[in-house]
Amino acid sequence: MNTDEVDELYKKSGGIKELNKSTLKRITQEINAYINYRFKSLDKDYTKKRTKLVQLLDITSSVTKIDKENIKSESRYPEIIYARHLFCYMARLLYSKRFSSERVGSVINRHYSTVLYGAIEIENKKYIYGNENIKKDIEQIKSLL
């Protein structure tokens, strides 16, 4: 049932008070079916995209040997911060065109500015300080993806 049909039914009935129960029920079913169809397709798209980031989080967790729940936590332990920053760096490196920093942050319960800061921190440690362990972890994550 399209909007023209709904308008026509409304005009014929003399207003919303005059619509009978079966007509209202049919209109409601049509609207609900349309809404469910639209949200179902949006939800599939969101889930498919989010899966890449969740997979990256799982791999980062296994490489750094830090549980992914700890990476998502508020913990400030240096090892956990390193794993979180590494995830942010890899997400920006591999998926910067697909995912916004806000989307990356939603996976680890962080603000988008924290994602950017974490990526910059790893970048600095990798290039400025030449940390070989970081380079090794990055290569290992890339090979597992």
N, C-alpha and C positions, 0 to 999 in steps of 0.2 A: 504494500500500500504506500503510495507516494503522497507528498504533501498536498497535491491537488485533490486527490481522493478524500483526504482527511478534511480539507476545506469544504468540499462538496457535501460530505456527510454532515458537517457542522451546520451549514446553511440550510440543508433540508430539514434538519431536526429542530431548528428554531433556537439553537443555542446549546450551551453545554449542559444546562439543567434538563433539557429535553432528550438528550441522548440516552438510548436504552442501554441496559447492562451488557448485552451481547456486543453491541457496537463499541462500547468503551473497552470491553475486554479484548476485542480484536485489534483495536488501535494500540492498546498497551502491549499486546504480544508482538505486534509489528515493530514497535519502537524498541522494545527489549531485545528482540532478535537482531536488529540493526546495531544497537549499542554493543551487544555481546560479540558480534562479528568484528566490529572495528577494534575493540579492545583486545580481542584474541590475537588478531594479526599484529597489533602493536606489541603485545606482551611477548610473542614469539621472537620478534625482531630484537627486543631488548634482552631477552634471555640468551639468544644466540650470540650477541655482541658481548654480553657480560661474561659468557663462558670463557672467552679468550683471556680475560683479565684474571678470572678465578684460576684458570690453568696456570697462568704465569705466577700467581700467588702460591699455588701448590709447589711448583718447581723451585721458586725462590726459597720456600720453606724447607724443602728437602736439601737444597744445596747449602744453605746456611745452618741447617740443623736447628732451626727455631720453629716452634709450632706456629701454624698460621693464626691461631687464636691469640697468641702472644704478639704477633705482628700487628694484629688489629687492635690490640689493647692500648691502654694509656701508659704502659710501662716506659720508663726512661733509662732502662739498663742499656749500656752501650752496644751490646750484642744485638739486642732487639731493635734498637734505633738503626743500626747498620743494615739489618735485614729489611726493615721498612724502607729505608732510603734506597737500597738496592732495587727493591720492587718498583719504587717510583721512577728510578733511573731507567730500568729496563722497559717499563710501560711507556715512558716518553720516547725512548730510543726506538722501540719496535712498533708502537701503535699511536704515535703522535698525530697522525692524519685521521685515524679512526675514532679515537677517544679523546674527549676533552679532559683537562686536569680535574674537573669536577667529577667526571665519571670514574676516573682512576681513584680519586679520593673516596668516593662512595664505597668502593670495595674494601678499603682499610679504615673506614670511619674517620676520614681526615678531610680538612678543608683543602681547596685546590691550591692555596698558597703553600701549604705544607708539602704538597706533592712537588711543586716547583722547587722549593727549598731543598728537599731530599735529593732530587735529581742533580741539582747544582752541587750539593755536598759530595756526592759520589764522583761527579765530573772533576771537581777540584782534587779530590784524593787520588783519582786515577791519573790525571795528567800533570798536575802541579807537583804532587809528592811522588808520583811514579810508583804507587803501591801495587806490587805484583800480585798480592792475594786478591785484590779487587778485580784485576784483569783476568785472573784465573776463574773467579766466580762468574764473571760476565760471560766468558767463553763457555763455561760449563752450562749455564742457563740457556745460552743460544743453541748449544748442541742438543739439549733436551727438548727444545720446542719443536 
